[in-house]
Amino acid sequence: MTRIGSWVRFAVGILLAGEVIRQIIIGIPISIIAVILAVLFLGLSVSYFVLRF
């Protein structure tokens, strides 16, 4: 059974991917939103492994 953390990580990953692709298409440097999402995604991933093992 999946936990809410898995869904949150999945949603943040999708948002991050969408933001990065949008920035590439527009042709401007990566936005602060993408950086925040990346930091959040890394934090969620690290917390998953720390709490899991």
ZIQUIDA-V215571 format. One record per residue. RES is the residue in one letter. NEAR is the number of other C-alpha atoms within 8 Angstrom. Layout:
BEGIN
res: <RES,RES>
near: <NEAR,NEAR>
END
This chain:
BEGIN
res: <M,T,R,I,G,S,W,V,R,F,A,V,G,I,L,L,A,G,E,V,I,R,Q,I,I,I,G,I,P,I,S,I,I,A,V,I,L,A,V,L,F,L,G,L,S,V,S,Y,F,V,L,R,F>
near: <2,5,6,6,8,8,9,8,11,8,8,11,11,8,9,11,8,8,10,10,8,8,12,10,6,6,6,6,6,9,7,6,7,11,9,8,12,10,8,9,11,8,8,10,9,8,8,9,8,7,6,5,4>
END
